[in-house]
Amino acid sequence: MAELQDLMQQALPTLAQYRRQRAAADLYQRALPGTIFYGIALAITVWVGGYLPQHGGAMALAFALYGGLWYLRRVHTPPPDLQDTRAADRWWWRHWVLVDAGCLVWCLFFLAVGHLEQGPSTAFLVAAVSTIAFSSAACETYALNRRQALWVVVVLQVPALLYFALAIPALWPVCTVLAGYFVYQLTHIRRRAGEYDTQMAMEHALLTSRSEVERLSRLDALTGLANRREYDSTFRAHWRLAARQQGKLALMVVDLDHFKRINDTYGHLAGDTALRHVAQLMGERFKRSSDMVARIGGEEFAVLLPDTSAEEAMQLAQTLCRTLAGTPVQWDAHHIPVTASIGVDCMRWDLDLTPQASFSRIDSACYTAKAKGRNRVVQA
């Protein structure tokens, strides 16, 4: 049962792990189409400005760079194991380099358009509007990392704006507008980054809540052991696997003796304490990761033992029987004796055609143990 709880805990990442996984997936998906839009904006600007006759080589180089960046972004997929922090960090920073490279190429192109036009021409305005669109998209797309989002916006605009402000007076009005919008973007990035963090926290809380509901649906609330639903599912899976391989699979059915007498004499709280006591002893006795101890009824338990022969299961059952008989329940000033009748056997593939048939055969041995006087083990 401890193994079941451990697996559930391992399956659920911490908030930091979940955020790392989501951020890596989001960065990869969001960055991939960026170079395509850069290329479309570049083509429109080149066509409007009529740059191909005189600057065809430079334009072809820009298109080639974006094609190469698109390919590199596409093949640079997140590592399969993001729990490896060093590998995840290496991937993270390399992918941001690819993102920054695309921004830098566009900034240099925007600067070149301003240098060629020397004023607010149609081509320059197309490039300026595209720059605004790209930086606005960056505020939304890359808010998963506030510092990197700020850097992307800076790389997209600041070098070109500084050049225009210092070298091309005719572009000062446009630079003023872009600078004002740049300041707004800085505050917007901070807000969007906070919203992304809040979204991650809410998603993780929902996953945690679902995991807890799933965990509780598989555990017996009183004893903390697997419940009947989890036992049935696990037993069927192990039975089918063992049947295919003709392997060893043992089962114990444990029924506490005179349990109603404990409830009637000492009260139901004492009965609950007795059940928890038995569950603890059984959990300590069966510690292999493959073993399962389950509460399948009021005072009935089952122990599933993969890779265990009938002889081994008999020895384990007899030891459990003696342990229970020799370890009374402490309840107030009382020492309440607890014994059990146990049916046990390994699956017999010449007899057991279904999991239900196996369980019925071993459960009948448990009833035989009761009929023979209780506090004993009977092999089916």
Secondary structure as GFF3:
##gff-version 3
##sequence-region A 1 380
A	DSSP	alpha_helix	2	11	.	.	.	ID=ss1
A	DSSP	alpha_helix	15	31	.	.	.	ID=ss2
A	DSSP	alpha_helix	34	49	.	.	.	ID=ss3
A	DSSP	alpha_helix	52	75	.	.	.	ID=ss4
A	DSSP	alpha_helix	85	117	.	.	.	ID=ss5
A	DSSP	alpha_helix	122	141	.	.	.	ID=ss6
A	DSSP	alpha_helix	146	167	.	.	.	ID=ss7
A	DSSP	three_ten_helix	169	171	.	.	.	ID=ss8
A	DSSP	alpha_helix	172	218	.	.	.	ID=ss9
A	DSSP	alpha_helix	228	245	.	.	.	ID=ss10
A	DSSP	beta_strand	249	256	.	.	.	ID=ss11
A	DSSP	alpha_helix	259	266	.	.	.	ID=ss12
A	DSSP	alpha_helix	268	285	.	.	.	ID=ss13
A	DSSP	beta_strand	292	295	.	.	.	ID=ss14
A	DSSP	beta_strand	300	306	.	.	.	ID=ss15
A	DSSP	alpha_helix	310	325	.	.	.	ID=ss16
A	DSSP	beta_strand	329	331	.	.	.	ID=ss17
A	DSSP	beta_strand	334	336	.	.	.	ID=ss18
A	DSSP	beta_strand	340	346	.	.	.	ID=ss19
A	DSSP	alpha_helix	355	371	.	.	.	ID=ss20
A	DSSP	beta_strand	377	379	.	.	.	ID=ss21
###
